[in-house]
Amino acid sequence: MTDPFTDPPTTPAKGIFYGWVVVAVTAAVVLVTAGSRAAPGALLVDMERDTGWSTSQLSLAAAIGLVAYGLGGPIAGTLAARMGMKNVTILSISLTTLSLFMSSRINNLWMLSIWFGLVAGVAAGLVAAFLGAAVANRWFVSHRGIVTGLFGAATSAGLLIFVPFYAWTASQVGWRTALVWGAVITALLLPLVIGLFKNAPADVGVAPLGGRPEPPVPPDTDIIRRAVRRPEFWLLAATFMVCGGTSNGLVGQHFIAHANDHGFDEVTAANWLAVMGVFNFIGTIASGWLTDRFDPRRLLLIYYSFRGVSLMALPFIHDNLSMAGFAVLFGLDYIATVPPTIMLGAKLFGRHNAGVIYAWVFGAHQIGAAVAAWAAGLVRDSVGSYSWAFTTAGALAIATGFAALLILNPDHPNRAQDSENPVPSPDPVGS
């Protein structure tokens, strides 16, 4: 009888590493739940036209959803310690399905805020931040960066598929039917997760890819209390807050409405957002590969700087050729910041804590997104355009790139240590 914690890995010689199956299932879940969060931006114009609610009123509901999306990460970390990642994922899919269906039935603003904002946000947030980071770091020692990049690419694919899907469906049969179709698609994930998802390598008697067999690691319930005492945590949170404001909050929620102001119809604008999704798919996978090889802090400087330049140029764009340039440049680093941010968290606070750390940092990301989504709506209602919102966000993104360099290098031999309760890791820091 073999002991999975002392004997060599028991992966079948002619089979694939089961972690790749878990990656495939996780990617599908991330893709569809990211698609559910694309609905507010894709449906904004049609909802405004149909209901008569203002941009700022609809943006407030979207902002509530973004905050709830961020809060879902810490909630997921707590629930996963008690019921496992698989059950948390099933809960997320079930709640997302329910929230999309109930959102299709709303007839007043408070119902919009509850179902389209609060419930939909928490439901998607249960897997958005925690799941990918936890899977990448539990199942993989080698290739962690590229696996994280794949999950980022799945988020991009969610944009690529669901933004034009929701926009086109709304233009044909209305936003309510578009949400019902989204609920049906989400429900189809349940049998996939129930049948194939596993919580950890030990569940199938294998070691993490590139690592040694290891026993289940008990949850480090004290990690956040220790993390908040370190400036690196707050720098990660602050930079990622700007990431959320300049991506999900501003472009994700308001790009279609902004493009509409500049003479693009909703479907064309949604198609350009899908082009961003294509290049985000490419950029995020490339970022994962680069994160395995280069200093994540310098990558963040590059990503935020390019993002800032593209945002500052957007208010001056009125034609398809210029919009193509924006879509490519912004798309390449829309969420390319995710792999280096997760890698820094894993190196600084321990591989087994990466999911929890990223979940809390992602909460800051979504607070930034919510503030930007709401503020941009106010700017448009007040001055009639988004120009000030985009130029201000661009300047802030550039400054954030330089702020990322202040994060202590986790590979430096004299790096700060979590001396109160060091986190053992079977792989050396920086592997």
Phi, psi and omega in degrees: 000129183272152174251114185295349182259351178236333180273164178298161178306147183253025177300129179303140184300324184255011180252167176276156175296126188297338177303329179290330174294316178298321177299316181297316179295316180298318179300320178296318179295314180298319180300310185287320179291325173297323177298324179294328179280348175283344185300315182303316179292320182289330185259358187306310185294315181293322178294319179297318181291321185282320187264336185083001176288149184281167177301316182293325177293315178292325180292328178296318177297319178296321179295319176301318179297323180291319176297314179298323177302317178290322179293335179300330181296303176302323177298318180297319179299319178292315181294321182297327178294336183258326186235359177088153182297324182298313181292326176296320179295318177299318178298317180300313181296318181297315180291324178296316178301312180298316184294322179294318180294314181293329177296331179289347183256001187291150177220009175209168188290327181291325175292322176301314182294324182285305187277313183281337180259283190297302186293314180297322180294311179298317183301311179290325181293338179299333179246339189300312185265316190280316193297307183298315180296320181292316179298314181299320185271339175278322187265345187225133167259309170275156177066019181297320181297315182291325177295317176300320177298323177297320178292323174297321177295326177296321175299318177298319179297327175300317175297313183303321184271312193272333177297306177294329178299309181294317182296316181292316181298318178297322180291336183265314187231003177100156185292332180294315178294325177301319179290324177297315178298321177298321178296319180296315180299317181296319181298331181294346179286336188304310180296329178296313181291315182299321185276329192240336186287138175233148185284323187204160178304325181298337180294336179240014173071034178233168174266161171302145181298122181086003181234187180261156173303140182216148178289161175303135180267121180296149180301135176272089187289350183258001190297320183292320178301321178284323183297320184291351176275354184250134182297333180299323179297316183289328175292319175300315182294317183293316179294322180286336174296318177293324175303313180296319180295322184273349180246276183302316185289313186269299183286316182299322184267330192238358183298316182296316178295320177297314180297323176299320176298332183262015172099004178265136175284168188298318182293318178297316179298319178297324177295322176293324175296325176293324175300319174303320178299321178299311182284334172294321175304312179294313185295324183286321175296317178298321179297321176299317178296317180293324182294330176290348191235338186230165180300117182300330181294319180290326175298319179297321176302314181296313184297312183293327179293314178297321178298316181299316179298316182294321179293322180291337179276336188303319181298344182263006185263127179226004184227162185293325181296313179295322179296327176298318178297317178297314183300321179290309185295312180290323181299322183299333180233025180305308174230027175296343178290344186294308181303313178293329178293315177296318180298317178298317179298318180294320181289323184280328189237002177105138185300320183285348177260001187301319181297316181291315179299314181294325179300318180287320177296323177295330174301318176296321177306315184283332172297316176300319179297317181295316179299315181293319180298315181289315183295320180296323176296319177295319179300314181296317179295329185278315186246356175088003178204170180262005191304312181296324180296315183288319181292321177296317179297322179297315179296320179295323179297318179297315178299324180294325177302318178288327178296328180298332179291344180282346178294129182302133180296113183290346180268356180288138182298338180255024181298155179297140180250150176278075193291334182293324181202078184300145183264111178292144179221135182290347179243145180298150176299132180094358179288000000 
